[in-house]
Amino acid sequence: MNTSGMLRGYLAKVMDQESFFFHVINCMEKQLIDWGKETILLFNWEKEADKVDGLFIIDGFSHSFILKKETLKQLQQQSPYSLDRKIWEALIEEGFVLRESNYIDKIFM
């Protein structure tokens, strides 16, 4: 998957928190599909809740994450790929093995 750091920086600045979160999740899903992974992404974004629960089912294995919305906001402001990195790191901690790609390189630069 190809990604533009300049475009991502712009999106991080102009998108509201919920839209940016959905964009990041969509990018992650596209990357997993590009790797040939059977992927189901589930998450619960409730406007009133102070956290987001997520579940990735990748090739039959489940990987979950929980992030406070305040943390999501801070990551979005910190750098264009900070939120991606946080979620990928949560998957790695649960045993997911990353492969190389342009997108992954930008996240972990």
N, C-alpha and C positions, 0 to 999 in steps of 0.2 A: 504494500500500500504506500503510495506517495503522499507526502504532506508538506505544506508550506509553513515554515516558522513565522513568516511575516503575516500571513493570513490568520494563523492561529492566535498570534499576539493581538491582532485587531479584534477577533471574535471574543477573546477573553476580556477585552476592555469594554465592548459595546453590548454584549449579551447579558441578559439577566441571569441570575444564578441557576434557575431551573433549566432554562434553555441551554446554557453552557454545559450543565451536567448531562443533559440528553445528547448533546453533540459529542461529548467525550465518550459516553457509553456507545454511541453509534460508531465512532471511530474504532473502538476496541472490538466491537462485533465484526466490523469489516475486516480488521486485521486477522481475527481468528478464522473467519471464513476464507480469507486469502491463503491461510496456512492449511486449509482443508479440514479444519476442525468442525465437528458437528456441535453447534452452539445454540443454547437457549439462555437468554438473559432475562432475569426477573428482578424488578426492584420496586420499592414502594416509596413514592414521593407524595407525601401528604402535606398540603400547604401549612397546616397547623403544627405538624410534628417538628421537633428540633433535630431530627436525625433522618438518615436515609439508609434503609436496609437493602442490600443487593445480593443476588444469588446468580452465579454463572454455572451452567451445567455444560461442561465441555467434554465431549467424547464419553459421556456417561458419568463423569466425576463432578461432584458439586464443590464449588468454591464460593465462600460468602464474604461479605464485607459489611461493616456498619461505619458510617461517617456522620459526624455532627455537621449540621448545615453551616455552622459558624466556621468549622474547619474547611468545608468546601469553599466558602467565600474567601477565606485567607489564601487557600491554594490557588484559586482563580486569580487573585491579585498578585500573588508571589511571582509566578511565571506562567507562560502559556501552556506548558506541559506538566506542571506540578500535580494537578489532579490526576492525570493519566498515570504518572509515576506512582502516586500513592496507591491507586487501585491495582496496578500491575504488581507492585511490591506485596500487596495483600495476597494476591493470587500465588505469587512465588513462595511466600511463607507457608502456603497450604500445599506446596509441592508442584505447582505448575512450572513447566520448563519453557522459557522463552526461546524463540528462534530469532534470527537476525532479520531486520528489515529497515528501510529508511525511517519509518515511523518510530520503531523501537530505538533506533540510533538517536533520533531527536529527543526522545523522552529521557534517555539516560546519558546525554552528553555532559 
